[in-house]
């Protein structure tokens, strides 16, 4: 089980701030593919990965990163400075 967190418009499209996900995925991309296949709202939220960032256990990561030993995956749009 992995805790999956959604922030900003990702949360709005999916309708949840977080959920526990049972996955057989070995990479973040594999998890994204599983989530996209769930329902249209997930497919919409993950339709443009260039508009998303991912963090594994609170460290910025890439979509090809391994999920081995990961407890938390967070998806969010890029942050802007100011």
Backbone bond lengths (Angstrom), bond angles and torsions (degrees), N, CA, C in turn:
res aa  C-N    CA-C-N  psi(-1)  N-CA   C-N-CA  omega(-1)  CA-C   N-CA-C  phi
1 X - - - 1.454 - - 1.521 109.82 -
2 X 1.307 114.73 136.48 1.460 121.44 177.55 1.529 107.97 -124.37
3 X 1.321 115.70 136.95 1.455 120.53 172.37 1.521 107.84 -80.36
4 X 1.330 116.76 125.95 1.457 121.64 179.17 1.525 107.61 -115.43
5 X 1.331 115.95 126.15 1.454 122.80 -179.68 1.516 109.82 -112.32
6 X 1.334 115.79 142.27 1.458 122.16 179.83 1.522 108.38 -124.12
7 X 1.338 116.62 134.88 1.455 120.97 -178.40 1.517 111.44 -124.73
8 X 1.342 115.30 154.88 1.469 124.26 175.11 1.529 110.97 56.34
9 X 1.353 117.09 -133.01 1.468 119.47 -175.16 1.528 112.56 -67.68
10 X 1.330 118.11 -21.18 1.471 120.02 176.16 1.528 108.70 -63.53
11 X 1.330 116.12 -45.74 1.470 121.41 177.62 1.524 110.45 -61.59
12 X 1.328 116.57 -41.34 1.465 119.99 -179.11 1.529 111.44 -63.47
13 X 1.325 117.29 -42.02 1.472 120.20 -178.54 1.524 112.00 -70.52
14 X 1.322 116.50 -38.08 1.466 119.45 -178.69 1.525 111.37 -82.33
15 X 1.329 116.35 -31.46 1.461 120.12 177.91 1.519 113.73 89.13
16 X 1.327 117.12 10.94 1.463 122.01 179.72 1.524 109.65 -137.94
17 X 1.343 117.51 143.73 1.460 118.54 174.01 1.530 112.13 -81.58
18 X 1.338 115.89 -28.10 1.468 120.28 -179.36 1.519 109.20 -164.86
19 X 1.329 114.20 162.43 1.464 120.18 175.24 1.526 109.02 -161.91
20 X 1.306 115.09 158.12 1.464 121.22 173.54 1.524 106.80 -92.63
21 X 1.332 115.70 130.23 1.460 120.59 -175.64 1.524 108.94 -122.67
22 X 1.315 115.05 127.54 1.462 120.11 171.44 1.518 106.31 -89.79
23 X 1.313 116.30 122.95 1.458 120.22 -173.60 1.520 111.61 -136.08
24 X 1.310 114.94 150.07 1.461 120.17 171.96 1.529 109.56 -105.77
25 X 1.335 116.92 4.46 1.466 121.95 -178.97 1.524 110.48 -66.56
26 X 1.310 115.16 146.02 1.471 120.61 177.97 1.525 111.80 -105.84
27 X 1.345 116.70 -12.72 1.459 121.29 178.47 1.528 109.33 -132.48
28 X 1.322 115.36 166.43 1.466 119.86 176.10 1.524 109.65 -59.65
29 X 1.323 117.53 -42.85 1.466 120.49 -179.83 1.522 111.21 -60.70
30 X 1.319 117.20 -39.40 1.455 120.66 175.92 1.519 111.85 -61.19
31 X 1.333 116.35 -40.34 1.465 120.99 176.99 1.527 109.88 -64.53
32 X 1.320 117.12 -44.22 1.465 121.13 178.02 1.530 110.11 -58.52
33 X 1.313 116.93 -44.19 1.473 120.15 178.89 1.525 111.04 -60.84
34 X 1.332 117.35 -42.43 1.466 120.56 177.62 1.524 110.99 -63.09
35 X 1.324 116.90 -42.78 1.461 120.29 179.90 1.525 111.15 -65.94
36 X 1.320 117.56 -43.33 1.473 121.50 178.14 1.527 111.48 -56.72
37 X 1.314 116.45 -36.27 1.468 121.13 -176.83 1.530 112.38 -75.62
38 X 1.310 117.97 -13.80 1.470 121.51 -177.21 1.523 112.83 -65.53
39 X 1.325 115.30 -59.44 1.461 121.71 -173.90 1.520 109.32 -154.51
40 X 1.311 115.75 164.74 1.461 121.96 179.70 1.529 112.01 -59.05
41 X 1.320 118.10 -37.91 1.470 120.25 -178.15 1.528 111.21 -62.32
42 X 1.321 117.90 -35.58 1.467 121.28 176.36 1.533 110.15 -71.98
43 X 1.317 116.14 -42.56 1.466 120.38 178.41 1.527 110.09 -58.38
44 X 1.317 117.15 -40.95 1.463 121.62 178.72 1.527 110.76 -66.65
45 X 1.313 116.95 -45.17 1.469 120.74 -178.06 1.524 111.99 -63.24
46 X 1.338 116.87 -33.47 1.460 120.98 -177.26 1.528 112.78 -106.91
47 X 1.327 117.18 23.09 1.465 120.37 -176.91 1.529 112.95 -73.53
48 X 1.327 117.94 -27.74 1.465 121.23 -178.85 1.528 109.05 -129.64
49 X 1.318 116.55 91.48 1.464 120.55 -176.00 1.522 112.66 -68.50
50 X 1.326 118.12 -18.24 1.463 119.11 176.37 1.527 111.42 -68.11
51 X 1.328 116.67 -16.37 1.461 121.68 178.77 1.524 111.81 -96.55
52 X 1.331 117.18 10.53 1.462 121.52 -177.65 1.517 112.07 -126.32
53 X 1.300 114.99 152.56 1.456 122.75 170.69 1.522 106.61 -123.32
54 X 1.330 115.82 160.83 1.459 120.48 -179.88 1.523 109.03 -135.84
55 X 1.322 114.91 144.12 1.458 121.14 174.04 1.526 107.79 -127.44
56 X 1.339 115.37 137.87 1.458 121.79 176.94 1.520 107.75 -112.15
57 X 1.329 115.75 120.75 1.462 121.05 -176.17 1.525 110.97 48.24
58 X 1.324 116.01 43.96 1.464 126.85 174.76 1.525 114.77 71.15
59 X 1.320 117.58 17.48 1.463 122.01 174.04 1.521 108.89 -116.74
60 X 1.341 117.48 129.88 1.460 120.39 178.03 1.518 110.46 -55.70
61 X 1.314 115.20 140.85 1.455 119.92 -175.93 1.519 110.12 -145.31
62 X 1.330 115.54 -171.01 1.466 122.68 179.31 1.526 109.70 -117.74
63 X 1.327 115.10 162.98 1.457 120.01 -179.16 1.528 112.97 -71.07
64 X 1.318 117.66 -16.74 1.467 119.60 177.31 1.535 112.11 -93.54
65 X 1.327 117.26 6.32 1.468 121.37 -178.87 1.526 111.81 -70.70
66 X 1.316 114.98 149.74 1.459 121.99 178.55 1.525 110.95 -73.34
67 X 1.318 115.46 146.79 1.466 121.25 175.09 1.526 111.94 -95.79
68 X 1.316 117.18 4.52 1.460 121.57 -178.20 1.525 110.51 -58.47
69 X 1.316 117.03 118.03 1.458 122.67 178.76 1.514 115.18 79.23
70 X 1.325 118.25 -1.11 1.463 121.91 -178.34 1.520 110.18 -76.69
71 X 1.322 116.12 135.11 1.466 121.54 178.27 1.520 112.76 -103.78
72 X 1.366 116.42 -26.33 1.456 119.97 -174.89 1.525 110.62 -140.09
73 X 1.331 115.17 132.75 1.459 122.10 175.74 1.522 106.71 -122.54
74 X 1.336 116.35 129.12 1.469 120.65 179.43 1.523 108.88 -120.76
75 X 1.330 115.80 134.66 1.459 122.48 177.59 1.518 108.26 -114.99
76 X 1.347 117.00 134.71 1.453 121.40 -177.16 1.524 109.44 -159.10
77 X 1.341 116.88 157.72 1.469 119.31 175.95 1.519 109.53 -74.69
78 X 1.345 116.57 161.79 1.470 119.09 176.73 1.525 110.34 -58.45
79 X 1.304 115.47 145.36 1.461 120.54 179.87 1.521 108.60 -95.84
80 X 1.312 115.24 143.88 1.457 120.02 177.45 1.520 109.16 -108.47
81 X 1.288 115.95 146.27 1.465 120.81 179.22 1.515 110.79 -90.92
82 X 1.307 115.15 169.63 1.457 116.96 -179.28 1.486 111.69 -166.83
